[in-house]
Amino acid sequence: MSMLPPTALDARQDELQQLTAGKIVDDASASSIGTPTTLSPPPNTNAKNSKEEDDDSSDEFGNAKKPVHKDRFRSRRRASIAPLPALRLNSREMLASDFDTHSLASNQASITSVNSLASLLREKMQAFPQLIRKKKRETKDYKIKIFVIMMFFIIIFLIGYAYVAYHHQVLTKSYFQKLKFNSKDRIFRILSHDDKEVIFGHLGVTLDSDTAPFHCLENQRRADGSVCIEWNGIARLHLNFEDKQVFRCYTLQWQALRPGLLPTDCYELKRDNGLWFGGGITKGQEWSLSYANFDFMPYASGDHKVHQFGNAVKRYFINSIGVAMQVSERTPLQLGINRTENQFCLRAANDDFTFVNRLTPLPQLDYRICTTEDMRSLHMLMTQQSLWDGLTEQDIGELHSLLEEPVWRIPNQEQRDHLNESVICDYAENAIAMGLGHIVINEFWQENIGDFTVDRTRFPTLKDTIDVLHRRGFKVVFTIQPFISTDSPNFKDAVARKLLIYERYSERSIPALTRYKSSSSAGVLDITNNASVPWLLEKLQRLKDEYGVKSFYLDLGTGYNLPHYYQCRQPLDNPDMYARMLTSSLESAGLMAVSTASVVPKPPTFLSTPPANATWAGLRDTLAAVLNYGVIGYPFVLAGAIGGDYLLERPLTKMISFYSLGQPPLPDAELFIRWLQLATFLPAMQFSHRPDEYHSELVTRVAQELKEVRQTVVIALLKKYLSPSMNEGLPLVRPLWMIDPHDPACLIVSDEFSVGEELIVAPILDAGLEEREVYLPQGVWKDGIDGSLRKGSRWMHGYRVPKDKIAYFRKMPDNTRF
């Protein structure tokens, strides 16, 4: 395009001024550009006159803006562009309508107008804050939408949860006020007096989850007020309640209704820092059952080195938060603990040995749960039994003598020929320095196990020897067993009288044989035969009359020492019932101690701990056994020989009772001293190796000092707490939690104990140590080593315990001041 002449430029400027004033050309054929006319809107157009949404009332030239007709099809971007005027190009006049047929206003301006560009820029700049505000509004709208969506899902969740909770509440019924049981899910809860949940369990875990329960039929209900619930053709559950004022006890009984069902109830293993105790000692010698982990095993006495449980059992379990369980003796009980799933489970299941005598056609799980606020009071309730019944003054005197005097066990020899009268006399002569007491002679006083007569070849003048020992103040004890060796003359007599346990499925003519210690083949007296006990008592009485024997040590073995396919004349509930019946039957003969038990033997009979290996591990096992047996209600426990009962460097694969193990060699002096220190504070002391065998000034001095401590401090406390133990079932030697069951530290301390409630003992149980951590319960305690006063409810770190000392602390009156 060529440059316009000056006259044309002037005319152009006039035209632009007119355009900016809002005048529109309406005649396309006008001959002069400077004479614009206004165009009329096309017919049938519904355009409206509207003011621009501009904050300015005039343009850059000061002229008032006139309304512009806007087309509904034009976008904001196109509407912001000024309309084009009529132009003449190359001698041809072109109208704005030639460029845009959709908008009449497009004929009113030119895109090349400087003023139009300025106006466009200004509009954009003015609209920018509005865009910002709009984006903010859009952001707020987005957040509101998210919030609404979230609230929607929360409401849906709450409605669903409320429905499930309501459904669960409807199914969960309150039985006997404090017992909550959901019969569909079989969730079991017991509440305390302040409505706090103290135990949570899942009952009938072996039942199908989709099985619906219903109330028992009238003929299946009991008249004792119990609640009966049945899962049709599968199992039946009876719930009952007994209110003992402070205590609440609930009885649960499962009855299987179809073969193959094993009633099983599981409870929380750990809850609110509570720990389970009881059951005796386990294979791992854990201080608490809450630290154990094993699959379901028959609950019966055994060798804890081989079997899951030790030589004494009692179906009693207690939790530190105030819950205790007691399982019926007629239940074929299997116990399982799973730390991974935090479960402590009871199961009723018969087997081919432990519970071979099926007392019910199908397994039945029967137990009771008691709760209270105080763990110690609960323990007293569950173990309470008066042990005074039937005691004579002679029995009480015998009990005191076992507390006051040591037990001297003639060293075991692997061969019976090594034991004779000279060995007994020499041993007693050297033992006098440490004190008089009971001299226990092992089974080698007879030629064969079960002879019940003295071997006159090795003991031609045993009666005179025993008389001498009695005059010196000793009491002689013979070891007896219910086993009769096949080499004994009594075996033939017992078979002829049918006094022995016979083979299962036989016609009571073939005796069942087992192995026990020095006898590789032996029969077992059938305690259920009414003729067996009189036969045995007659032989024991003859020994007492002829030799002046004061009492007997009953070596029963364990439940697993019975023949595997045993069958008694009358069915036994379980193998441990054999030991219970025999012990009760021989009380009149006088029993100093028994090797196994499932109920507390009548005093003055003590329960022996399992034989201990002559190692530091054996020392720790001894303390664990004494404390655990005390927890389950055995107050009078006779620990093994000081220094150990045998020595084996490798673990056993068979029971110790299968071997005739000799006395271990003289233990290390440090081990003997630490073992002697521990035994000084136990209910009874038992020696095999004597202190004088070391020919050591240190060992002799320590032994004399500990003898004085026992005579002046320990024995007085044992006698003081003898009556509470006889009345309430509390042990003489107790774990710390029995002093203060509400102190969490007392629950976890497993290497300290108390004598009664007035003496805390913290022995050294590892080699080479001369310091340890000591915890004292609340109160003021006097240090037994240096005589200083110690405040309780706190730990003492790095407490020094020299090799010749043991840490013990006597409780002082509450008003004692430092």
Phi, psi and omega in degrees: 000136182274156180298142178277147178291165182303321181295323178294322178297319179296316179298324180295320179295319178299320181296319179295322178297320179293323179295317180292338176281354175095019179266138186245137176285129180242002180235110183290344183259012179303139185275343181237136178292328184282000180244076182283154176232157183274134179270138177273147180295150182292152179298158178062024177255129184259041180288147179247150173271125179220151177280146178290144180278051181252140179289335181276140179265356179211163179273189183291349179262002179084008179270140179291139180276142179255153181298147182242135177286124182252140178270142182290343180273345183279134180283170178300325181293315182286328179291337180282351180269132182298143179293153183271138175278177174284134181236157175243120179231129178052051176063022178229129180270127181241138180267159179295335180293340177291338182266330183214108182272350183272342184225127178289332182287345182290349179274005191254001181206168180244140181291342181271003183291130178295322180292324178296317178296319178295318179297321178298316180297319181295319178299317179296318180296321180288330180280347185299313178300326179293322177297319179298313180299321180296317180296323177296317178298320178295322178296316177298319178298322179295317179294320179298320179297317179297316179300316180297318180297316180297317178298325178298312181291325178296318179297318178299317180296315181297321178296316179296317180296318179298324179294314180296316180296319178295317179298319179293321180293324178296320182282332181279119181251151178263114179254130175056039173073302189255006180250124178246130183217124174264107188290340179280308179274349179060039175273129188239128179222143175237134181256151177278184181296329178263024175063029174265135182289122183251342177209140181227130182214166176240110184271153176056050184293343180271359177279155176293139184290336183264011180277126182270134179269168174206164179289143184297157174291163186301321183285350178262351182277159181250159183271005183269009179086008181284156177267134182241125178234137183231140170257112196313115176071007184244301182203162179226137182238131175247130177242135178219166186221142177226119182265118179245042180063268181290330184256149173234126182239136181237131180256132178236134178221118176261138174236118175288137182249357178219147180298146178093345179274128179247103180304127185220128176239135181236139180234160180298133181282319179231130182207125179052043179065013178281147181237146176266134175235166176113181180083355184088206180262149181246175186300322180273000180055041178289144180295321180233149175298336180293343178262357181276167178200105180204156180282175182301127179225144177300134181273098182207155180293147180194193176266112187293351173281339182242316182263177185282331184237160187272197190281351177227133181229158174201131188280064185220130182223140183224141179250146186291347179271006174100037178229137178223149178236145176222120185260140181297145179292340181274356179277128174286080193281130167240139184242136178220142179229127181235102181290331180297315180266004177056051184231140173239111195241143173246138181219144174255117182206129175278159177215193185264002179223294186296315182236050181287331179275092184293111182282339175229153181304322178233155185303144180226125180256117187228120179203170178228152180238130178239145181227151173197178183275340187243121182296321181294316178298322178295319178299319179297320179297314187286331183254001186296127174197138181279118179266005180278341187301125176080003181283137176259169176298328177294321178296318180294321177297321178295321178296317178296323181294326178289329176286325188270326189245150179284162173257127180252114181258117179304129184308133178290142176239144180293332179244137184294334183294342183282349180257125178210185184294324181297320179298319181293315181295315181295320181295317180295323180297318181283340182279344184301327184300328181268351178125155178281171180168206180268131174256115183260123178255127183293185188293355182280007171291346176245161182289317179230149175299129179097001177290319183059027172224148183287140176284102185289345178293315181268339182231067183292331182236041184296327180298318179294320179297318180293323178298319178297316180296322178294320179295329178284344179112001178277159174239125185267134182234130175262142174271129179232158178223159174276005181269142179235114181297147177293345177273353183275143175299333180291340181296314180297320180294319181293324178293319180295325180273357184056047180267356186257155171297136184249168180292139177296144180071003174267175182262044177057031180241343182250112180290143176277132185251153177216180180241136179210116177049242186284351180258118180278347179210119184210148172268171183231133178298137177273105185290340180278352175278123184298341181272345186289313183295312176302322179299316181287318181297325179296320179289324179290320178296325177296321177296318181294320181289321186279323186245355178073027179292133184277320184202180184229150170258116185270107180264098187267349191072215176226181179301329182280357175275352173290153177303145186297319180256053183283152175210119178266167179299321175241139184298142174264144176299320179196168183301330181289344176293333178298311180296323180296314182291319181292318179299316179295324182288333185259010180300324182292337179283341181093103180245122177285319182200161176232154184271345180208157181196154171234353170224161182290122178290154181291131177300150011271019182290129177262159172259127179278145172282164178297152175305137185250140175289144184281061180222174176295327176296323177296325177296316179293322178297325181297314179296318179298320181294316181299315182290317181293322177290328175294323181297321184270012168105016176260100185283333185247104185239130177258108179288159180294180184296141177296124183099349177112156181262336180202172178225118175226128181276341182244152179292149181275146174257347177233167182297147178298328181293351175281352185239151172258087186273134179278173178299139179291157174298165183303120183293167174302144185299320180297317179297318180296318181295313180295325178292319179295322178298316178296312185296335181302329185257007178270166183302325179217151179248138180229128180248146165236298167284139180263153178299328184290347179292342181278341183050044183237131178296322180296312182296318180296316180296316179298318181298320180290321178296318180291327176299318179293319179299317181295317184289326185266335186242306192287311185299321179298320178290320178300318179290324180297320183264010177294317181294313175301325179292321180290327184272322191247354179079009178282140180287158174289319177254122192234150169290161186296331184293343175285341174279314181220089183290348181266358179269113182301327181294325180295334181288329187263349181282116183247353183245021171231161177205170179237149171260110190063230178236011190240001184217122177255132181239132180232085185284161172270126186240010180227152184291142172076002182267139174228019172207159183199171174272137181231133175244133178246130175295179184298148182124186176246131186234142178260126182292128180282347180270307184247358177079003181284162178265139181234136177274139184275186183061036179203161178268147170245114184266139178064036180290126184282129178228095180301165185300328183263012181234160172229139182281121173213152188221128180262136181284136179258164178302153184296334181272010180293134178246149179285000000 
